[in-house]
Amino acid sequence: MNKQVKTDYMIKGMIEDFKKKPSHKLLDQIIGLKFKHIRLKKDITAEAVVGDNPLYFASVFALYKFEKGITTTTARLFVLSKYYKYDITQLIERLN
């Protein structure tokens, strides 16, 4: 099983858990995993993302923390949605 399929299954399961019992921590993890899934799908390295967004990510580890849901900020959320050309409303609709 490759990373894309694994993250897709994880996201689906986490969304189902979130619908049953909403939690801010789980929401942060879902958002981070979704952006990791997009990065893997577009075949963009973490180094490239950090290199193109140095104002928001000081290192690759900062991106990894975002993708794990440890440090989710709205600034990073919006800069990545613009960088990946992803409409965040799609994810929000899935959560409702």
MMTF fields as JSON, N, C-alpha, C and O atoms, coordinates in Angstrom:
{
  "mmtfVersion": "1.0.0",
  "mmtfProducer": "UNKNOWN",
  "numBonds": 383,
  "numAtoms": 384,
  "numGroups": 96,
  "numChains": 1,
  "numModels": 1,
  "chainsPerModel": [1],
  "groupsPerChain": [96],
  "chainIdList": ["A"],
  "bondAtomList": [4, 2, 8, 6, 12, 10, 16, 14, 20, 18, 24, 22, 28, 26, 32, 30, 36, 34, 40, 38, 44, 42, 48, 46, 52, 50, 56, 54, 60, 58, 64, 62, 68, 66, 72, 70, 76, 74, 80, 78, 84, 82, 88, 86, 92, 90, 96, 94, 100, 98, 104, 102, 108, 106, 112, 110, 116, 114, 120, 118, 124, 122, 128, 126, 132, 130, 136, 134, 140, 138, 144, 142, 148, 146, 152, 150, 156, 154, 160, 158, 164, 162, 168, 166, 172, 170, 176, 174, 180, 178, 184, 182, 188, 186, 192, 190, 196, 194, 200, 198, 204, 202, 208, 206, 212, 210, 216, 214, 220, 218, 224, 222, 228, 226, 232, 230, 236, 234, 240, 238, 244, 242, 248, 246, 252, 250, 256, 254, 260, 258, 264, 262, 268, 266, 272, 270, 276, 274, 280, 278, 284, 282, 288, 286, 292, 290, 296, 294, 300, 298, 304, 302, 308, 306, 312, 310, 316, 314, 320, 318, 324, 322, 328, 326, 332, 330, 336, 334, 340, 338, 344, 342, 348, 346, 352, 350, 356, 354, 360, 358, 364, 362, 368, 366, 372, 370, 376, 374, 380, 378],
  "bondOrderList": [1, 1, 1, 1, 1, 1, 1, 1, 1, 1, 1, 1, 1, 1, 1, 1, 1, 1, 1, 1, 1, 1, 1, 1, 1, 1, 1, 1, 1, 1, 1, 1, 1, 1, 1, 1, 1, 1, 1, 1, 1, 1, 1, 1, 1, 1, 1, 1, 1, 1, 1, 1, 1, 1, 1, 1, 1, 1, 1, 1, 1, 1, 1, 1, 1, 1, 1, 1, 1, 1, 1, 1, 1, 1, 1, 1, 1, 1, 1, 1, 1, 1, 1, 1, 1, 1, 1, 1, 1, 1, 1, 1, 1, 1, 1],
  "groupList": [{"groupName": "MET", "atomNameList": ["N", "CA", "C", "O"], "elementList": ["N", "C", "C", "O"], "formalChargeList": [0, 0, 0, 0], "bondAtomList": [1, 0, 2, 1, 3, 2], "bondOrderList": [1, 1, 2], "singleLetterCode": "M", "chemCompType": "L-PEPTIDE LINKING"}, {"groupName": "ASN", "atomNameList": ["N", "CA", "C", "O"], "elementList": ["N", "C", "C", "O"], "formalChargeList": [0, 0, 0, 0], "bondAtomList": [1, 0, 2, 1, 3, 2], "bondOrderList": [1, 1, 2], "singleLetterCode": "N", "chemCompType": "L-PEPTIDE LINKING"}, {"groupName": "LYS", "atomNameList": ["N", "CA", "C", "O"], "elementList": ["N", "C", "C", "O"], "formalChargeList": [0, 0, 0, 0], "bondAtomList": [1, 0, 2, 1, 3, 2], "bondOrderList": [1, 1, 2], "singleLetterCode": "K", "chemCompType": "L-PEPTIDE LINKING"}, {"groupName": "GLN", "atomNameList": ["N", "CA", "C", "O"], "elementList": ["N", "C", "C", "O"], "formalChargeList": [0, 0, 0, 0], "bondAtomList": [1, 0, 2, 1, 3, 2], "bondOrderList": [1, 1, 2], "singleLetterCode": "Q", "chemCompType": "L-PEPTIDE LINKING"}, {"groupName": "VAL", "atomNameList": ["N", "CA", "C", "O"], "elementList": ["N", "C", "C", "O"], "formalChargeList": [0, 0, 0, 0], "bondAtomList": [1, 0, 2, 1, 3, 2], "bondOrderList": [1, 1, 2], "singleLetterCode": "V", "chemCompType": "L-PEPTIDE LINKING"}, {"groupName": "THR", "atomNameList": ["N", "CA", "C", "O"], "elementList": ["N", "C", "C", "O"], "formalChargeList": [0, 0, 0, 0], "bondAtomList": [1, 0, 2, 1, 3, 2], "bondOrderList": [1, 1, 2], "singleLetterCode": "T", "chemCompType": "L-PEPTIDE LINKING"}, {"groupName": "ASP", "atomNameList": ["N", "CA", "C", "O"], "elementList": ["N", "C", "C", "O"], "formalChargeList": [0, 0, 0, 0], "bondAtomList": [1, 0, 2, 1, 3, 2], "bondOrderList": [1, 1, 2], "singleLetterCode": "D", "chemCompType": "L-PEPTIDE LINKING"}, {"groupName": "TYR", "atomNameList": ["N", "CA", "C", "O"], "elementList": ["N", "C", "C", "O"], "formalChargeList": [0, 0, 0, 0], "bondAtomList": [1, 0, 2, 1, 3, 2], "bondOrderList": [1, 1, 2], "singleLetterCode": "Y", "chemCompType": "L-PEPTIDE LINKING"}, {"groupName": "ILE", "atomNameList": ["N", "CA", "C", "O"], "elementList": ["N", "C", "C", "O"], "formalChargeList": [0, 0, 0, 0], "bondAtomList": [1, 0, 2, 1, 3, 2], "bondOrderList": [1, 1, 2], "singleLetterCode": "I", "chemCompType": "L-PEPTIDE LINKING"}, {"groupName": "GLY", "atomNameList": ["N", "CA", "C", "O"], "elementList": ["N", "C", "C", "O"], "formalChargeList": [0, 0, 0, 0], "bondAtomList": [1, 0, 2, 1, 3, 2], "bondOrderList": [1, 1, 2], "singleLetterCode": "G", "chemCompType": "PEPTIDE LINKING"}, {"groupName": "GLU", "atomNameList": ["N", "CA", "C", "O"], "elementList": ["N", "C", "C", "O"], "formalChargeList": [0, 0, 0, 0], "bondAtomList": [1, 0, 2, 1, 3, 2], "bondOrderList": [1, 1, 2], "singleLetterCode": "E", "chemCompType": "L-PEPTIDE LINKING"}, {"groupName": "PHE", "atomNameList": ["N", "CA", "C", "O"], "elementList": ["N", "C", "C", "O"], "formalChargeList": [0, 0, 0, 0], "bondAtomList": [1, 0, 2, 1, 3, 2], "bondOrderList": [1, 1, 2], "singleLetterCode": "F", "chemCompType": "L-PEPTIDE LINKING"}, {"groupName": "PRO", "atomNameList": ["N", "CA", "C", "O"], "elementList": ["N", "C", "C", "O"], "formalChargeList": [0, 0, 0, 0], "bondAtomList": [1, 0, 2, 1, 3, 2], "bondOrderList": [1, 1, 2], "singleLetterCode": "P", "chemCompType": "L-PEPTIDE LINKING"}, {"groupName": "SER", "atomNameList": ["N", "CA", "C", "O"], "elementList": ["N", "C", "C", "O"], "formalChargeList": [0, 0, 0, 0], "bondAtomList": [1, 0, 2, 1, 3, 2], "bondOrderList": [1, 1, 2], "singleLetterCode": "S", "chemCompType": "L-PEPTIDE LINKING"}, {"groupName": "HIS", "atomNameList": ["N", "CA", "C", "O"], "elementList": ["N", "C", "C", "O"], "formalChargeList": [0, 0, 0, 0], "bondAtomList": [1, 0, 2, 1, 3, 2], "bondOrderList": [1, 1, 2], "singleLetterCode": "H", "chemCompType": "L-PEPTIDE LINKING"}, {"groupName": "LEU", "atomNameList": ["N", "CA", "C", "O"], "elementList": ["N", "C", "C", "O"], "formalChargeList": [0, 0, 0, 0], "bondAtomList": [1, 0, 2, 1, 3, 2], "bondOrderList": [1, 1, 2], "singleLetterCode": "L", "chemCompType": "L-PEPTIDE LINKING"}, {"groupName": "ARG", "atomNameList": ["N", "CA", "C", "O"], "elementList": ["N", "C", "C", "O"], "formalChargeList": [0, 0, 0, 0], "bondAtomList": [1, 0, 2, 1, 3, 2], "bondOrderList": [1, 1, 2], "singleLetterCode": "R", "chemCompType": "L-PEPTIDE LINKING"}, {"groupName": "ALA", "atomNameList": ["N", "CA", "C", "O"], "elementList": ["N", "C", "C", "O"], "formalChargeList": [0, 0, 0, 0], "bondAtomList": [1, 0, 2, 1, 3, 2], "bondOrderList": [1, 1, 2], "singleLetterCode": "A", "chemCompType": "L-PEPTIDE LINKING"}],
  "groupTypeList": [0, 1, 2, 3, 4, 2, 5, 6, 7, 0, 8, 2, 9, 0, 8, 10, 6, 11, 2, 2, 2, 12, 13, 14, 2, 15, 15, 6, 3, 8, 8, 9, 15, 2, 11, 2, 14, 8, 16, 15, 2, 2, 6, 8, 5, 17, 10, 17, 4, 4, 9, 6, 1, 12, 15, 7, 11, 17, 13, 4, 11, 17, 15, 7, 2, 11, 10, 2, 9, 8, 5, 5, 5, 5, 17, 16, 15, 11, 4, 15, 13, 2, 7, 7, 2, 7, 6, 8, 5, 3, 15, 8, 10, 16, 15, 1],
  "groupIdList": [1, 2, 3, 4, 5, 6, 7, 8, 9, 10, 11, 12, 13, 14, 15, 16, 17, 18, 19, 20, 21, 22, 23, 24, 25, 26, 27, 28, 29, 30, 31, 32, 33, 34, 35, 36, 37, 38, 39, 40, 41, 42, 43, 44, 45, 46, 47, 48, 49, 50, 51, 52, 53, 54, 55, 56, 57, 58, 59, 60, 61, 62, 63, 64, 65, 66, 67, 68, 69, 70, 71, 72, 73, 74, 75, 76, 77, 78, 79, 80, 81, 82, 83, 84, 85, 86, 87, 88, 89, 90, 91, 92, 93, 94, 95, 96],
  "secStructList": [7, 7, 2, 2, 2, 2, 2, 2, 2, 2, 2, 2, 2, 2, 2, 2, 2, 2, 2, 2, 1, 7, 7, 2, 2, 2, 2, 2, 2, 2, 2, 2, 2, 2, 2, 2, 2, 2, 2, 2, 2, 6, 6, 7, 7, 2, 2, 2, 2, 2, 2, 2, 7, 6, 6, 6, 7, 1, 1, 2, 2, 2, 2, 2, 2, 2, 2, 2, 6, 1, 1, 7, 7, 2, 2, 2, 2, 2, 2, 2, 2, 2, 2, 6, 6, 7, 7, 2, 2, 2, 2, 2, 2, 2, 2, 7],
  "xCoordList": [0.854, 0.0, 0.904, 1.785, 0.673, 1.498, 0.965, -0.108, 1.727, 1.381, 0.082, -0.671, -0.186, -1.408, -2.653, -3.602, -2.652, -3.803, -3.97, -5.085, -2.849, -2.894, -3.474, -4.335, -3.001, -3.516, -4.983, -5.746, -5.383, -6.778, -7.686, -8.731, -7.283, -8.056, -8.072, -9.099, -6.948, -6.879, -7.806, -8.502, -7.811, -8.663, -10.132, -10.895, -10.527, -11.927, -12.353, -13.439, -11.502, -11.816, -11.88, -12.751, -10.958, -10.935, -12.16, -12.697, -12.602, -13.79, -15.019, -15.869, -15.114, -16.24, -16.223, -17.27, -15.041, -14.917, -15.288, -15.94, -14.867, -15.157, -16.656, -17.177, -17.347, -18.799, -19.525, -20.541, -18.996, -19.618, -19.333, -20.221, -18.084, -17.68, -16.657, -15.462, -17.109, -16.197, -15.135, -15.407, -13.924, -12.799, -11.841, -11.536, -11.368, -10.466, -9.142, -8.554, -8.679, -7.421, -7.566, -6.677, -8.675, -8.932, -9.09, -8.637, -9.727, -9.873, -8.502, -8.261, -7.611, -6.258, -5.535, -4.817, -5.723, -5.083, -5.667, -4.937, -6.964, -7.605, -7.086, -6.753, -7.019, -6.537, -5.094, -4.758, -4.247, -2.852, -2.693, -1.917, -3.427, -3.343, -3.864, -3.325, -4.896, -5.431, -4.389, -4.232, -3.68, -2.659, -1.449, -0.784, -1.161, -0.102, -0.521, 0.285, -1.783, -2.309, -2.205, -1.823, -2.541, -2.453, -1.002, -0.71, -0.092, 1.335, 1.84, 2.563, 1.469, 1.901, 1.275, 1.935, 0.019, -0.677, -0.045, 0.076, 0.355, 0.988, 2.484, 3.156, 2.996, 4.402, 5.343, 6.295, 5.038, 5.851, 6.589, 5.979, 7.876, 8.65, 8.407, 8.02, 8.636, 8.484, 9.49, 9.19, 10.667, 11.7, 11.247, 11.517, 10.56, 10.075, 9.003, 8.987, 8.116, 7.061, 7.676, 7.294, 8.623, 9.277, 10.084, 10.083, 10.77, 11.564, 10.716, 11.156, 9.511, 8.614, 7.814, 7.218, 7.796, 7.042, 7.885, 7.491, 9.037, 9.932, 9.363, 9.775, 8.432, 7.831, 6.961, 6.822, 6.378, 5.438, 6.031, 5.554, 7.07, 7.705, 9.209, 9.889, 9.719, 11.139, 11.967, 13.137, 11.363, 12.083, 11.092, 9.877, 11.638, 10.811, 10.04, 8.913, 10.644, 9.995, 8.753, 7.799, 8.756, 7.568, 6.421, 5.264, 6.75, 5.726, 5.222, 4.019, 6.127, 5.725, 4.813, 3.849, 5.117, 4.27, 2.877, 1.882, 2.804, 1.506, 0.746, -0.446, 1.436, 0.792, 0.349, -0.547, 0.967, 0.549, -0.525, -1.086, -0.812, -1.843, -1.341, -2.135, -0.028, 0.547, 0.485, 0.093, 0.873, 0.847, 0.07, 0.649, -1.231, -2.086, -2.454, -3.054, -2.093, -2.462, -3.218, -3.024, -4.066, -4.852, -3.958, -4.247, -2.885, -1.974, -1.381, -1.341, -0.925, -0.355, -1.429, -1.175, -2.614, -3.722, -4.015, -4.157, -4.106, -4.425, -3.272, -3.5, -2.041, -0.919, -0.779, -0.448, -1.024, -0.947, -2.124, -1.961, -3.314, -4.455, -4.228, -4.624, -3.603, -3.278, -2.14, -2.185, -1.131, 0.029, -0.373, 0.092, -1.238, -1.686, -2.892, -3.332, -3.435, -4.65, -5.801, -6.465, -6.011, -7.048, -8.11, -7.793, -9.35, -10.469, -10.825, -11.37, -10.521, -10.698, -12.177, -12.481, -13.087, -14.514, -14.923, -15.882, -14.21, -14.492, -14.322, -15.154, -13.246, -12.989, -14.006, -14.476, -14.34, -15.308, -16.676, -17.369, -17.06, -18.345, -18.365, -19.397, -17.249, -17.175, -17.306, -17.77, -16.898, -16.957, -18.358, -18.665, -19.195, -20.565, -21.515, -22.699],
  "yCoordList": [-1.171, 0.0, 1.24, 1.376, 2.134, 3.335, 4.415, 4.275, 5.479, 6.535, 7.251, 7.648, 7.417, 8.114, 7.341, 7.923, 6.051, 5.223, 5.182, 5.267, 5.052, 5.004, 6.291, 6.244, 7.44, 8.703, 8.899, 9.473, 8.432, 8.548, 7.763, 8.261, 6.54, 5.74, 6.392, 6.393, 6.936, 7.586, 8.794, 9.004, 9.584, 10.777, 10.376, 10.966, 9.372, 8.933, 8.465, 8.809, 7.685, 7.215, 8.338, 8.35, 9.28, 10.403, 11.299, 11.83, 11.469, 12.282, 11.621, 12.302, 10.304, 9.595, 9.759, 9.967, 9.666, 9.88, 11.305, 11.537, 12.265, 13.669, 13.944, 14.73, 13.299, 13.489, 12.957, 13.512, 11.881, 11.307, 12.141, 12.385, 12.572, 13.332, 14.394, 14.105, 15.612, 16.677, 17.0, 17.02, 17.25, 17.578, 18.48, 18.216, 19.542, 20.463, 19.792, 20.092, 18.903, 18.2, 17.277, 17.207, 16.586, 15.703, 16.513, 16.086, 17.674, 18.548, 18.993, 18.99, 19.372, 19.762, 18.613, 18.83, 17.403, 16.237, 15.95, 15.577, 16.122, 15.908, 16.918, 16.555, 18.171, 19.22, 18.948, 19.022, 18.633, 18.343, 17.157, 17.207, 16.094, 14.901, 15.171, 14.645, 15.978, 16.303, 17.032, 16.749, 17.965, 18.691, 17.807, 17.998, 16.859, 15.887, 15.035, 14.756, 14.624, 13.817, 14.58, 14.009, 15.85, 16.678, 16.781, 16.668, 16.997, 17.11, 15.818, 15.854, 14.692, 13.406, 13.16, 12.646, 13.522, 13.323, 14.154, 13.693, 15.375, 16.249, 15.991, 16.623, 15.066, 14.672, 15.869, 16.092, 16.62, 17.769, 17.398, 16.899, 17.636, 17.302, 18.336, 19.472, 17.933, 18.846, 19.991, 21.13, 19.679, 20.711, 21.789, 22.972, 21.384, 22.352, 23.255, 24.46, 22.682, 23.476, 24.506, 25.676, 24.065, 24.969, 26.024, 27.192, 25.626, 26.574, 27.644, 28.785, 27.293, 28.257, 29.093, 30.102, 28.686, 29.401, 29.62, 29.189, 30.282, 30.43, 31.314, 31.201, 32.183, 33.058, 32.273, 32.665, 31.172, 30.406, 29.127, 28.624, 28.607, 27.377, 27.601, 27.791, 27.575, 27.798, 26.581, 26.713, 25.407, 24.184, 23.127, 23.304, 22.035, 20.911, 20.352, 19.879, 20.41, 19.892, 20.706, 20.16, 21.996, 22.821, 22.362, 22.338, 22.0, 21.464, 20.118, 19.86, 19.263, 17.956, 18.103, 17.351, 19.075, 19.314, 19.758, 19.36, 20.58, 21.0, 19.794, 19.638, 18.947, 17.786, 16.748, 15.946, 16.762, 15.848, 16.46, 15.778, 17.742, 18.401, 18.933, 19.26, 19.023, 19.507, 21.032, 21.6, 21.687, 23.156, 23.603, 23.835, 23.721, 24.16, 25.616, 25.959, 26.461, 27.876, 28.25, 27.641, 29.241, 29.647, 30.221, 30.046, 30.9, 31.45, 30.326, 30.417, 29.275, 28.138, 27.422, 26.961, 27.333, 26.696, 27.428, 26.795, 28.736, 29.504, 29.544, 29.503, 29.622, 29.658, 28.317, 28.295, 27.208, 25.903, 25.678, 25.07, 26.16, 25.987, 26.776, 26.334, 27.924, 28.711, 28.047, 27.982, 27.559, 26.932, 25.684, 25.466, 24.862, 23.624, 23.84, 22.911, 25.069, 25.394, 24.474, 23.857, 24.405, 23.554, 24.421, 25.311, 24.165, 24.9, 24.26, 23.157, 24.943, 24.399, 24.134, 23.348, 24.775, 24.551, 23.109, 22.608, 22.44, 21.026, 20.191, 19.335, 20.439, 19.7, 20.037, 19.157, 21.306, 21.741, 21.114, 20.711, 21.035, 20.415, 18.935, 18.419, 18.262, 16.843, 16.646, 15.601, 17.649, 17.537, 17.794, 17.384, 18.46, 18.76, 17.633, 17.727],
  "zCoordList": [0.0, 0.0, 0.0, 0.848, -0.956, -1.004, -0.061, 0.525, 0.068, 1.029, 0.674, 1.563, -0.623, -1.027, -0.613, -0.086, -0.846, -0.493, 1.022, 1.537, 1.727, 3.187, 3.77, 4.648, 3.282, 3.809, 3.439, 4.218, 2.266, 1.87, 2.821, 3.24, 3.158, 4.119, 5.5, 6.178, 5.907, 7.217, 7.276, 8.27, 6.209, 6.168, 6.257, 7.022, 5.475, 5.49, 6.878, 7.347, 7.534, 8.877, 9.892, 10.762, 9.782, 10.721, 10.53, 11.502, 9.287, 9.029, 9.651, 10.225, 9.538, 10.159, 11.684, 12.298, 12.289, 13.731, 14.108, 15.126, 13.274, 13.543, 13.484, 14.275, 12.548, 12.429, 13.664, 14.083, 14.241, 15.433, 16.678, 17.495, 16.808, 17.989, 17.57, 17.515, 17.276, 16.849, 17.901, 19.101, 17.416, 18.286, 17.513, 16.35, 18.157, 17.471, 17.115, 16.076, 17.955, 17.679, 16.464, 15.616, 16.395, 15.261, 13.978, 12.916, 14.067, 12.905, 12.398, 11.19, 13.296, 12.899, 12.198, 11.222, 12.692, 12.08, 10.697, 9.779, 10.549, 9.247, 8.23, 7.101, 8.627, 7.729, 7.315, 6.133, 8.287, 7.981, 7.05, 6.095, 7.329, 6.484, 5.079, 4.106, 4.967, 3.645, 2.814, 1.626, 3.426, 2.679, 2.382, 1.364, 3.242, 2.937, 1.746, 0.858, 1.734, 0.637, -0.69, -1.711, -0.665, -1.879, -2.338, -3.529, -1.383, -1.726, -2.356, -3.351, -1.792, -2.343, -3.718, -4.621, -3.872, -5.143, -6.255, -7.39, -5.927, -6.918, -7.06, -7.875, -6.268, -6.304, -6.077, -6.826, -5.023, -4.636, -3.355, -2.409, -3.319, -2.12, -1.032, -1.309, 0.187, 1.323, 1.212, 1.569, 0.721, 0.556, -0.428, -0.221, -1.497, -2.483, -1.876, -2.131, -1.083, -0.442, 0.499, 0.488, 1.306, 2.257, 1.515, 1.904, 0.457, -0.33, -0.99, -1.131, -1.393, -2.037, -1.039, -1.416, 0.223, 1.263, 2.519, 3.603, 2.394, 3.558, 4.663, 5.817, 4.326, 5.331, 6.308, 7.466, 5.851, 6.667, 7.253, 8.27, 6.608, 7.084, 7.185, 6.176, 8.415, 8.642, 8.236, 7.876, 8.295, 7.95, 7.484, 7.566, 6.997, 6.578, 7.77, 7.622, 8.933, 10.138, 10.5, 11.055, 10.194, 10.429, 9.528, 9.948, 8.288, 7.383, 7.884, 7.865, 8.328, 8.853, 10.071, 10.223, 10.943, 12.115, 11.688, 12.294, 10.646, 10.122, 9.584, 9.845, 8.835, 8.235, 9.272, 9.006, 10.433, 11.504, 12.394, 13.251, 12.193, 12.985, 14.308, 15.19, 14.455, 15.717, 15.782, 16.801, 14.693, 14.646, 13.421, 12.359, 13.569, 12.471, 12.704, 13.722, 11.761, 11.849, 10.576, 9.524, 10.686, 9.514, 8.418, 7.234, 8.793, 7.778, 6.936, 5.709, 7.593, 6.864, 6.053, 4.94, 6.611, 5.909, 4.602, 3.556, 4.654, 3.453, 2.459, 1.25, 2.949, 2.013, 1.288, 0.103, 1.973, 1.309, 0.371, -0.687, 0.744, -0.154, -1.444, -2.522, -1.334, -2.529, -3.308, -4.537, -2.606, -3.245, -4.018, -5.137, -3.423, -4.072, -4.978, -5.655, -4.997, -5.752, -5.331, -6.163, -4.03, -3.451, -2.794, -2.005, -3.116, -2.532, -1.188, -1.149, -0.106, 1.242, 1.559, 2.456, 0.842, 1.108, 0.81, 1.397, -0.09, -0.368, 0.892, 1.192, 1.628, 2.856, 3.93, 4.651, 4.032, 5.046, 4.784, 5.719, 3.515, 3.174, 3.552, 3.982, 3.397, 3.775, 5.276, 5.733, 6.041, 7.493, 8.052, 9.172, 7.285, 7.741, 7.454, 7.775]
}
